[in-house]
Amino acid sequence: MTFSAGRVAGRWARVGRLAGRAWPAVSAVLVAVVLLVGTRGAALVQPTARPLDLLGDALLLASALVLALRRRHPSPVLVAATALVLAYLVLGYPFGPLFLAPLVALCSAVLAGRRRVPYTTTALAVPALAAVHMLRNPGALPLAGTAAWIAALVAVIAACEGWRARRERIQQAGAAREEAALRRRSDERLRIAQELHDVLGHHVSLINVQAGVALYLMDDDPEQARTALTAIKQSSRDLLREMRATLGVLRGVDVAPPHHPVPGLADLDALVGDARAAGLAVRVETGGLPAELPPGVDRAAYRIVQEALTNTRRHSGAATATVRLIHADDELTVQVDDDGGPHGAVDVEDTGSGGSGVAGMRERAQSLGGTSRIGPRPGGGFRVEVRLPLSGDRGPRAAGEGIGERVVR
C-alpha cells in the first residue's frame, strides 16, 4: 500500500498537534513522579523533618498535577503551585525537588507573555520561603546559598524572556512574509485586472465601432463594409492572442517565452492606426529627446494612451485627439487631449456604472510613483495627463538637437 507525500505529511502534522495538546498533562505526570521519588529520597537524610504521609504526598501531587492546566491558565497555576509548596514546607515536610513545579509554572507564564502576576508571585514567594527556612532552622540565613538560589531564579526568568522574545520575532517575521506574499498576490491580481480591462476595452470598442460601420454600409457600400469586417477580424484575432497570453499566466502554463512581446510605445503606431480606423483623428506629438524607457514605464505609458483613446471613442463623442509624449531626464509625461463634450472621456466608473478605466490609469501612475490629472479641460474637451518617473538604467538618448515639442507623425 502506497502513501503520497502529502498524506504522510498530513498524518505527521496531526500527530504533532495531538502531541502538543497532550504535552501539558504528560509533563505534569512526569513532574509528579520526580517530586514523589526525589522527595522520598531526600527525606532519608532529613531525620528531623516530618515524615511524609498522605497529606504530604497529596500536596506534592497537587502542585505537580495542576501544571496540566498551565497552557490555558498560566498565572493561576503558578499561584496555586507556589501556594501548595509553601503549605508543604510550613507543615514541616522534608525538602527535595519541591520547586520544580513552581519553576515550570513560572516559565509557562512568562512564555505566555504574562509578567505582572509571575513577577509579583516570585517577589512574594522568595521572602516567604526565606522566612519558612528560618522558622524550621533557627539561626542566621545562609546568604551564599540564598544568593545563589536567587541568581539561578533570575537566570531562569531571563532565559524564558529571551526565548519568548525570540519566538515573537519569528512569529512577526512569518507574519511579515505572509503579508508581503499577500501584497504581491494582490498587486499581481490588480496588474492582471488592469491588463484584461485595457485589452478588452480597446479591442471590444474597436469591434463595436467597426460592426456599426459594417451594418450601416452593408447595402450601400459593400466594399467599405468588407473593410470594416476585416478590421473586426484583425481586432478579434489580437484580442484572442492577448487573452490567451494573460490567461496562460493565470494557469501557469506559459513556461516558454511569450510569442508576442509586451506592448510598449514602440507599438504606438498600430494603436493610433486602430483608433483612426474607428473614425477618430489622432495626432501624435513628442517633446524632449526620446530615450530607452524602463520596461514598466514603457508598458504603463502604452496602456494609459490605449485606455485614454478607448474612453475617447466610447464616451466623449470627440472627432480628434492629440497624444503628447514629453521626455525629460527624470520623467515621462503622457498627455491625451480630445475635443469632446465638457465631460469628455469620463469613464463609466464616474457615472456610477462600475467601470475602472480612469481608476486603472491612476493606479498605473501610482504604482510607479507617478502622478495623474484626469478631467475636463478649461477650454472644452477632456485631458489625461500622467507623469511617470524614470527608474533604473536607461539607454542613450536618440540623436537629435534641441529640446522642445516637435510633431513626428
C-alpha positions as CSV (number, residue, x, y, z in Angstrom):
1,M,0.0,0.0,0.0
2,T,1.5,3.3,-1.0
3,F,1.0,6.7,0.6
4,S,1.6,10.1,-1.1
5,A,4.0,12.5,0.5
6,G,1.1,14.9,1.2
7,R,-0.9,12.2,3.1
8,V,2.2,11.3,5.1
9,A,2.9,14.9,5.9
10,G,-0.7,15.4,6.9
11,R,-0.6,12.4,9.3
12,W,2.6,13.7,10.9
13,A,1.0,17.1,11.3
14,R,-2.0,15.6,13.1
15,V,0.3,13.5,15.3
16,G,2.2,16.7,16.1
17,R,-0.9,18.6,17.0
18,L,-2.1,15.7,19.3
19,A,1.3,15.6,21.0
20,G,1.2,19.3,21.5
21,R,-2.3,19.1,23.1
22,A,-1.2,16.2,25.3
23,W,2.1,17.6,26.4
24,P,0.9,19.7,29.4
25,A,-0.8,16.6,31.0
26,V,2.2,14.3,30.2
27,S,4.7,16.8,31.6
28,A,2.6,17.2,34.8
29,V,2.7,13.4,35.4
30,L,6.5,13.4,34.9
31,V,6.9,16.3,37.3
32,A,4.7,14.4,39.9
33,V,6.9,11.3,39.5
34,V,10.1,13.4,40.0
35,L,8.7,15.1,43.1
36,L,7.5,11.9,44.8
37,V,10.6,9.9,44.1
38,G,13.1,12.7,44.7
39,T,11.5,14.0,47.9
40,R,11.3,10.5,49.4
41,G,15.0,10.0,48.6
42,A,15.9,13.4,50.1
43,A,13.8,12.6,53.3
44,L,16.2,9.8,54.1
45,V,18.9,12.3,55.1
46,Q,16.5,14.7,57.0
47,P,15.6,12.7,60.2
48,T,14.3,15.9,61.9
49,A,11.7,16.6,59.2
50,R,8.1,15.5,59.5
51,P,7.7,12.1,57.9
52,L,5.9,12.0,54.6
53,D,2.3,11.0,54.9
54,L,-0.9,11.1,52.9
55,L,-1.2,14.8,53.3
56,G,2.4,15.5,52.2
57,D,2.0,13.3,49.2
58,A,-1.3,15.0,48.3
59,L,0.3,18.4,48.4
60,L,3.2,17.3,46.2
61,L,0.9,15.6,43.7
62,A,-1.4,18.6,43.6
63,S,1.5,21.1,43.0
64,A,2.5,18.9,40.0
65,L,-0.8,17.9,38.5
66,V,-2.1,21.4,38.5
67,L,0.5,22.0,35.7
68,A,-1.8,20.2,33.3
69,L,-3.8,23.4,33.2
70,R,-0.9,25.8,32.7
71,R,-1.4,26.4,29.0
72,R,-5.0,27.8,29.5
73,H,-4.5,29.4,32.9
74,P,-0.7,30.1,33.3
75,S,-1.0,32.7,36.1
76,P,-3.5,30.9,38.4
77,V,-1.5,27.7,38.0
78,L,1.7,29.5,39.1
79,V,-0.1,30.9,42.2
80,A,-1.6,27.6,43.1
81,A,1.7,25.6,42.7
82,T,3.6,28.2,44.8
83,A,1.0,28.2,47.5
84,L,0.9,24.4,47.7
85,V,4.7,24.2,48.0
86,L,4.7,26.8,50.7
87,A,2.0,24.9,52.6
88,Y,4.0,21.8,52.3
89,L,7.1,23.4,53.8
90,V,5.1,25.2,56.6
91,L,3.9,21.8,57.7
92,G,7.5,20.7,58.2
93,Y,7.7,18.0,55.5
94,P,11.2,17.3,54.1
95,F,12.9,19.3,51.4
96,G,13.5,17.9,48.0
97,P,13.0,18.9,44.3
98,L,9.9,20.9,45.6
99,F,10.4,24.0,43.4
100,L,10.3,22.1,40.1
101,A,6.5,22.6,39.8
102,P,6.6,26.4,40.6
103,L,9.5,26.8,38.2
104,V,7.7,25.1,35.4
105,A,4.6,27.2,36.0
106,L,6.7,30.3,36.1
107,C,8.3,29.5,32.8
108,S,4.9,28.8,31.2
109,A,3.5,32.1,32.5
110,V,6.5,34.2,31.2
111,L,6.5,32.4,27.9
112,A,2.8,33.1,27.6
113,G,3.5,36.8,27.8
114,R,2.3,37.3,31.4
115,R,4.5,39.4,33.6
116,R,2.7,41.1,36.4
117,V,1.4,38.0,38.2
118,P,4.6,35.9,37.8
119,Y,6.9,38.6,38.9
120,T,4.6,39.6,41.8
121,T,4.3,36.0,42.9
122,T,8.0,35.4,42.7
123,A,8.8,38.6,44.6
124,L,6.4,37.5,47.4
125,A,7.5,33.8,47.4
126,V,11.2,34.4,47.9
127,P,11.0,36.2,51.3
128,A,8.2,33.8,52.3
129,L,10.5,30.8,51.6
130,A,13.3,32.5,53.5
131,A,11.0,33.0,56.5
132,V,9.9,29.4,56.4
133,H,13.6,28.3,56.3
134,M,14.4,30.4,59.3
135,L,11.5,29.1,61.3
136,R,12.5,25.5,60.6
137,N,16.2,26.2,61.0
138,P,16.7,28.8,63.7
139,G,19.8,30.9,63.2
140,A,21.3,33.0,60.5
141,L,20.0,32.7,57.0
142,P,22.7,31.2,54.7
143,L,23.4,34.3,52.5
144,A,25.6,32.5,50.0
145,G,23.1,29.8,49.3
146,T,20.2,32.3,49.2
147,A,22.1,34.5,46.7
148,A,22.9,31.5,44.5
149,W,19.3,30.4,44.5
150,I,18.0,33.9,43.6
151,A,20.7,34.2,40.9
152,A,19.5,30.8,39.4
153,L,15.9,32.0,39.6
154,V,16.8,35.3,37.8
155,A,18.7,33.3,35.1
156,V,15.7,31.0,34.5
157,I,13.4,34.1,34.1
158,A,15.9,35.8,31.8
159,A,16.1,32.6,29.7
160,C,12.3,32.5,29.4
161,E,12.1,36.1,28.5
162,G,14.8,35.6,25.8
163,W,13.0,32.6,24.4
164,R,9.7,34.4,24.4
165,A,11.2,37.4,22.6
166,R,12.8,35.1,20.0
167,R,9.6,33.3,19.4
168,E,7.8,36.6,18.9
169,R,10.4,37.8,16.4
170,I,10.0,34.5,14.5
171,Q,6.2,35.0,14.5
172,Q,6.5,38.6,13.4
173,A,8.9,37.7,10.6
174,G,6.5,35.0,9.5
175,A,3.6,37.4,9.6
176,A,5.6,39.9,7.6
177,R,6.5,37.3,5.0
178,E,2.8,36.3,4.8
179,E,1.7,39.9,4.5
180,A,4.3,40.6,1.8
181,A,3.1,37.5,-0.1
182,L,-0.5,38.6,0.2
183,R,0.5,42.1,-1.1
184,R,2.4,40.6,-4.0
185,R,-0.6,38.4,-4.9
186,S,-2.9,41.5,-4.6
187,D,-0.6,43.6,-6.8
188,E,-0.5,40.8,-9.4
189,R,-4.3,40.5,-9.4
190,L,-4.5,44.2,-9.8
191,R,-2.0,44.1,-12.7
192,I,-3.8,41.3,-14.4
193,A,-7.2,43.1,-13.9
194,Q,-5.7,46.2,-15.5
195,E,-4.3,44.3,-18.4
196,L,-7.6,42.5,-19.0
197,H,-9.6,45.7,-18.8
198,D,-7.3,47.5,-21.2
199,V,-7.2,44.7,-23.7
200,L,-10.9,44.0,-23.6
201,G,-11.9,47.7,-23.6
202,H,-9.7,48.6,-26.6
203,H,-10.4,45.7,-28.8
204,V,-14.1,45.4,-28.0
205,S,-14.6,49.1,-28.5
206,L,-13.0,48.8,-32.0
207,I,-15.1,45.7,-32.8
208,N,-18.2,47.6,-31.7
209,V,-17.4,50.6,-33.9
210,Q,-16.5,48.6,-36.9
211,A,-19.5,46.4,-36.6
212,G,-21.7,49.5,-36.6
213,V,-20.0,50.8,-39.7
214,A,-20.4,47.4,-41.4
215,L,-24.1,47.2,-40.7
216,Y,-24.6,50.8,-41.8
217,L,-22.8,50.4,-45.1
218,M,-23.6,46.8,-45.9
219,D,-26.2,47.7,-48.6
220,D,-24.9,51.0,-49.9
221,D,-21.1,50.4,-49.9
222,P,-20.3,46.7,-49.6
223,E,-16.6,47.2,-50.2
224,Q,-16.3,49.6,-47.2
225,A,-18.4,47.1,-45.1
226,R,-15.9,44.4,-46.1
227,T,-13.0,46.7,-44.9
228,A,-14.8,47.1,-41.5
229,L,-15.4,43.4,-41.2
230,T,-11.7,42.8,-42.0
231,A,-10.8,45.2,-39.2
232,I,-13.2,43.3,-36.9
233,K,-11.5,40.0,-37.7
234,Q,-8.0,41.5,-37.0
235,S,-9.1,43.1,-33.7
236,S,-10.7,39.8,-32.6
237,R,-7.6,37.9,-33.5
238,D,-5.4,40.3,-31.5
239,L,-7.9,40.1,-28.6
240,L,-7.8,36.3,-28.5
241,R,-4.0,36.3,-28.6
242,E,-3.6,38.7,-25.7
243,M,-6.3,36.9,-23.8
244,R,-4.5,33.6,-24.2
245,A,-1.3,35.1,-23.0
246,T,-2.9,36.6,-19.9
247,L,-4.9,33.5,-19.1
248,G,-1.9,31.4,-19.7
249,V,-0.1,33.3,-17.0
250,L,-3.0,32.7,-14.6
251,R,-2.9,29.0,-15.3
252,G,0.8,28.8,-15.1
253,V,1.2,27.1,-18.5
254,D,3.4,29.8,-20.1
255,V,6.7,28.1,-19.4
256,A,8.1,29.2,-22.7
257,P,8.8,32.9,-23.6
258,P,5.8,34.6,-25.0
259,H,5.5,34.7,-28.7
260,H,4.2,38.3,-28.7
261,P,6.3,40.9,-26.9
262,V,4.8,43.0,-24.1
263,P,3.2,46.1,-25.7
264,G,5.0,49.4,-25.3
265,L,5.3,52.8,-27.0
266,A,7.0,51.1,-29.9
267,D,3.5,49.8,-30.8
268,L,2.0,53.2,-30.6
269,D,1.7,53.5,-34.4
270,A,-0.5,50.4,-34.5
271,L,-2.6,51.6,-31.6
272,V,-3.1,55.0,-33.3
273,G,-3.9,53.2,-36.6
274,D,-6.7,51.3,-34.9
275,A,-8.1,54.5,-33.4
276,R,-8.1,56.2,-36.8
277,A,-9.7,53.1,-38.5
278,A,-12.5,53.5,-35.9
279,G,-13.1,57.1,-37.1
280,L,-11.1,59.1,-34.5
281,A,-8.5,61.5,-36.0
282,V,-5.4,61.1,-33.8
283,R,-2.3,63.3,-33.8
284,V,0.9,62.2,-32.0
285,E,3.5,64.7,-30.8
286,T,6.7,64.3,-28.8
287,G,8.8,66.7,-26.8
288,G,12.3,66.4,-25.5
289,L,14.8,63.8,-26.5
290,P,13.4,60.3,-26.5
291,A,15.4,57.7,-24.5
292,E,15.1,54.0,-23.9
293,L,12.4,53.7,-21.2
294,P,12.4,51.2,-18.3
295,P,10.0,48.3,-19.2
296,G,7.4,49.2,-16.5
297,V,7.2,52.8,-17.6
298,D,7.1,51.9,-21.3
299,R,4.2,49.4,-20.8
300,A,2.3,51.8,-18.4
301,A,2.6,54.7,-20.9
302,Y,1.3,52.5,-23.7
303,R,-1.7,51.2,-21.6
304,I,-2.5,54.8,-20.5
305,V,-2.7,56.0,-24.1
306,Q,-4.7,53.0,-25.1
307,E,-7.2,53.5,-22.3
308,A,-7.5,57.2,-22.9
309,L,-8.2,56.7,-26.6
310,T,-10.7,53.9,-25.9
311,N,-12.6,56.2,-23.5
312,T,-12.5,59.0,-26.0
313,R,-14.1,56.8,-28.7
314,R,-16.7,55.3,-26.3
315,H,-17.8,58.3,-24.2
316,S,-16.7,61.7,-25.5
317,G,-18.1,62.0,-29.0
318,A,-14.9,63.7,-29.9
319,A,-13.7,63.9,-33.5
320,T,-10.0,64.5,-32.8
321,A,-7.5,63.6,-30.1
322,T,-3.9,64.6,-29.5
323,V,-1.3,62.3,-27.9
324,R,1.8,64.1,-26.4
325,L,4.8,62.3,-25.1
326,I,7.2,64.7,-23.3
327,H,10.6,63.2,-22.4
328,A,12.7,64.7,-19.6
329,D,15.7,63.5,-17.7
330,D,13.8,62.1,-14.8
331,E,10.2,61.5,-16.0
332,L,8.0,60.9,-19.0
333,T,4.8,62.9,-19.3
334,V,1.9,61.3,-21.2
335,Q,-0.9,63.7,-22.2
336,V,-4.0,62.8,-24.2
337,D,-6.4,65.6,-25.2
338,D,-9.7,65.4,-27.1
339,D,-12.3,67.9,-28.3
340,G,-15.3,66.1,-26.9
341,G,-18.0,67.5,-24.6
342,P,-17.3,69.1,-21.3
343,H,-17.3,65.7,-19.6
344,G,-15.3,64.2,-22.4
345,A,-13.9,60.7,-21.9
346,V,-15.2,60.3,-18.4
347,D,-15.1,56.6,-17.7
348,V,-18.2,54.7,-16.8
349,E,-16.8,54.4,-13.2
350,D,-17.5,58.1,-12.8
351,T,-21.1,57.7,-13.9
352,G,-21.8,55.0,-11.3
353,S,-21.8,52.1,-13.8
354,G,-18.9,50.3,-12.3
355,G,-16.1,50.9,-14.8
356,S,-12.5,51.0,-13.9
357,G,-10.6,52.7,-16.7
358,V,-9.8,56.1,-15.1
359,A,-9.0,54.3,-11.8
360,G,-6.7,52.0,-13.7
361,M,-4.8,54.9,-15.2
362,R,-4.4,56.4,-11.8
363,E,-3.3,53.1,-10.3
364,R,-0.7,52.6,-13.0
365,A,0.8,56.0,-12.3
366,Q,0.7,55.5,-8.5
367,S,2.3,52.0,-8.8
368,L,5.4,53.7,-10.4
369,G,5.4,56.6,-8.1
370,G,3.9,59.0,-10.6
371,T,1.1,61.5,-10.6
372,S,-2.0,61.9,-12.7
373,R,-4.5,64.7,-13.5
374,I,-7.6,63.4,-15.3
375,G,-10.6,65.5,-16.1
376,P,-12.3,68.2,-18.3
377,R,-10.1,70.9,-19.8
378,P,-11.0,74.5,-19.1
379,G,-11.4,75.3,-22.8
380,G,-13.5,72.2,-23.5
381,G,-12.8,68.6,-24.1
382,F,-11.1,66.2,-21.8
383,R,-7.4,65.7,-20.7
384,V,-5.5,62.8,-19.4
385,E,-2.1,63.9,-18.0
386,V,0.2,61.4,-16.3
387,R,3.8,61.9,-15.1
388,L,5.8,58.7,-14.8
389,P,9.2,58.9,-13.1
390,L,12.0,57.0,-14.7
391,S,13.8,54.4,-12.7
392,G,16.7,52.0,-13.5
393,D,19.3,52.3,-16.3
394,R,18.2,54.0,-19.5
395,G,19.7,53.7,-22.9
396,P,21.4,56.6,-24.6
397,R,19.2,59.4,-25.9
398,A,18.2,59.4,-29.5
399,A,20.3,61.5,-31.8
400,G,19.0,65.0,-32.4
401,E,19.5,68.5,-31.3
402,G,17.2,70.9,-29.4
403,I,14.7,70.4,-26.7
404,G,11.1,71.3,-27.3
405,E,8.0,69.9,-28.8
406,R,8.1,68.7,-32.3
407,V,5.5,66.8,-34.4
408,V,6.8,63.5,-35.6
409,R,3.7,61.9,-37.0
